[in-house]
Amino acid sequence: MGASKAIEQCLTLTPSFDASGLLACITIDAATGEVLMLAYMNEEALRRSIETGEAWYWSRSRRELWHKGATSGQTQRITEMRVDCDQDALLIKVEVAGDGSACHTGHRTCFYRKVALDRRSVGTPALIMND
């Protein structure tokens, strides 16, 4: 069995971190399924997330470990964690404390704008605020 096939079939978490030591992590609301954010975890963030049951990430901009909600009160309690087929991405379902916002801008989700998909327009697509 090849290495990739072994990872696809195994029942042991063996994360495949990228060259920067990171895994992409998609975070969704456990109750609604709404995508809240995309963040990254390094080995330490993943370990702490599993041990504490709360979301920890690696901030690429600040280059530091980040306990989501530690300063805002909008912690994310993990209800389920999944890994993709080749173990290089995670999906976590969370319950958000505080006012339920996940984005540092104060929006509920980081995906609060739509890209205008008008194929007839030329140039940079416009962004539209979600309702």
NUBA-876492 format. One record per residue (C-alpha): z, x, y. Coordinates in nm, 4 decimals, always signed. Layout:
N
{{Z, X, Y}}
...
END
This chain:
131
{{+0.0000, +0.0000, +0.0000}}
{{-0.0980, +0.1404, +0.3437}}
{{+0.1582, +0.2019, +0.6178}}
{{+0.0478, -0.0944, +0.8307}}
{{+0.0428, -0.3258, +0.5281}}
{{+0.3942, -0.2085, +0.4361}}
{{+0.5224, -0.2938, +0.7863}}
{{+0.3527, -0.6347, +0.7720}}
{{+0.5195, -0.7177, +0.4399}}
{{+0.8638, -0.5607, +0.4781}}
{{+1.1785, -0.7574, +0.5482}}
{{+1.3505, -0.4800, +0.7425}}
{{+1.3306, -0.4471, +1.1187}}
{{+1.1403, -0.1238, +1.1789}}
{{+1.0274, -0.1513, +1.5418}}
{{+0.7183, +0.0382, +1.6457}}
{{+0.8001, +0.1578, +1.9984}}
{{+0.5080, +0.2726, +2.2151}}
{{+0.4626, +0.6267, +2.3489}}
{{+0.7132, +0.5470, +2.6262}}
{{+0.9690, +0.4273, +2.3707}}
{{+0.9276, +0.0595, +2.4608}}
{{+0.8573, -0.2747, +2.2945}}
{{+0.7142, -0.5710, +2.4846}}
{{+0.9493, -0.8697, +2.4724}}
{{+0.8366, -1.2232, +2.5506}}
{{+1.1323, -1.4406, +2.6500}}
{{+1.1110, -1.8191, +2.6165}}
{{+1.3479, -2.1075, +2.6838}}
{{+1.5049, -2.2117, +2.3521}}
{{+1.5087, -2.5815, +2.4444}}
{{+1.1658, -2.6256, +2.6051}}
{{+0.9529, -2.3392, +2.4738}}
{{+0.8576, -2.2478, +2.8317}}
{{+0.7678, -1.8802, +2.8741}}
{{+1.0268, -1.7349, +3.1099}}
{{+0.9351, -1.3693, +3.1312}}
{{+0.7812, -1.0611, +2.9796}}
{{+1.0029, -0.7547, +2.9778}}
{{+1.0476, -0.4403, +2.7731}}
{{+1.3177, -0.3135, +2.5413}}
{{+1.3884, +0.0417, +2.4417}}
{{+1.5918, +0.1257, +2.1316}}
{{+1.9246, +0.0917, +2.3150}}
{{+1.8318, -0.2438, +2.4729}}
{{+1.7260, -0.3782, +2.1342}}
{{+2.0470, -0.2557, +1.9706}}
{{+2.2657, -0.4111, +2.2419}}
{{+2.0705, -0.7380, +2.2324}}
{{+2.1274, -0.7665, +1.8578}}
{{+2.4951, -0.6630, +1.8793}}
{{+2.5938, -0.8815, +2.1763}}
{{+2.3624, -1.1795, +2.1306}}
{{+2.2601, -1.1488, +2.4959}}
{{+1.9327, -1.0113, +2.6324}}
{{+1.9217, -0.6484, +2.7398}}
{{+1.6026, -0.4891, +2.8675}}
{{+1.4724, -0.1571, +2.9945}}
{{+1.3716, -0.1689, +3.3600}}
{{+1.0525, +0.0329, +3.3947}}
{{+1.0771, +0.0355, +3.7748}}
{{+1.4446, +0.1397, +3.7936}}
{{+1.4256, +0.3435, +3.4718}}
{{+1.7576, +0.2083, +3.3476}}
{{+1.9107, -0.0265, +3.0949}}
{{+1.9417, -0.3797, +3.2310}}
{{+2.1738, -0.6560, +3.1071}}
{{+1.9903, -0.9675, +3.2207}}
{{+2.2122, -1.1774, +3.4449}}
{{+2.4923, -0.9202, +3.4807}}
{{+2.4792, -0.9495, +3.8600}}
{{+2.3162, -1.2931, +3.9041}}
{{+2.5155, -1.4831, +3.6392}}
{{+2.1914, -1.5935, +3.4720}}
{{+2.2615, -1.4241, +3.1420}}
{{+2.0350, -1.5009, +2.8499}}
{{+2.2060, -1.5940, +2.5232}}
{{+1.9665, -1.5224, +2.2383}}
{{+1.9284, -1.8067, +1.9894}}
{{+1.6431, -1.6526, +1.7924}}
{{+1.4614, -1.3193, +1.7797}}
{{+1.1222, -1.2699, +1.6169}}
{{+0.9073, -0.9626, +1.5681}}
{{+0.5283, -0.9682, +1.5436}}
{{+0.3289, -0.8580, +1.2383}}
{{+0.3118, -0.4882, +1.3239}}
{{+0.6588, -0.4815, +1.4812}}
{{+0.5467, -0.3633, +1.8247}}
{{+0.6406, -0.6812, +2.0156}}
{{+0.9350, -0.9201, +2.0190}}
{{+0.9739, -1.2842, +2.1052}}
{{+1.3209, -1.4100, +2.1898}}
{{+1.4382, -1.7644, +2.2480}}
{{+1.7225, -1.7850, +2.4975}}
{{+1.9603, -2.0205, +2.6720}}
{{+1.9885, -1.9185, +3.0377}}
{{+2.3287, -1.9436, +3.2074}}
{{+2.3824, -2.0046, +3.5776}}
{{+2.1168, -2.2130, +3.7493}}
{{+1.8677, -2.1465, +3.4697}}
{{+1.6403, -1.9175, +3.6697}}
{{+1.4932, -1.6236, +3.4821}}
{{+1.2926, -1.4552, +3.7588}}
{{+1.4471, -1.2188, +4.0128}}
{{+1.2579, -1.4153, +4.2831}}
{{+1.4711, -1.7217, +4.2092}}
{{+1.1994, -1.9096, +4.0223}}
{{+1.2806, -2.0562, +3.6837}}
{{+1.0070, -1.8466, +3.5215}}
{{+0.8305, -1.5266, +3.6239}}
{{+0.5035, -1.7113, +3.5623}}
{{+0.5270, -1.9358, +3.8703}}
{{+0.1662, -1.8885, +3.9887}}
{{-0.1648, -1.9856, +3.8322}}
{{-0.4869, -1.7888, +3.8647}}
{{-0.7679, -2.0059, +4.0013}}
{{-1.0376, -2.0029, +3.7350}}
{{-1.3316, -2.1083, +3.9515}}
{{-1.6163, -1.9191, +3.7895}}
{{-1.8444, -1.9895, +4.0843}}
{{-1.6320, -1.7956, +4.3329}}
{{-1.6964, -1.4313, +4.4063}}
{{-1.4282, -1.1720, +4.4683}}
{{-1.0593, -1.1712, +4.3927}}
{{-0.9337, -1.4966, +4.2375}}
{{-0.6805, -1.6986, +4.4340}}
{{-0.3295, -1.7699, +4.3091}}
{{-0.1932, -2.1233, +4.3070}}
{{+0.1780, -2.2064, +4.3009}}
{{+0.2824, -2.4035, +3.9931}}
{{+0.4260, -2.7498, +4.0469}}
END
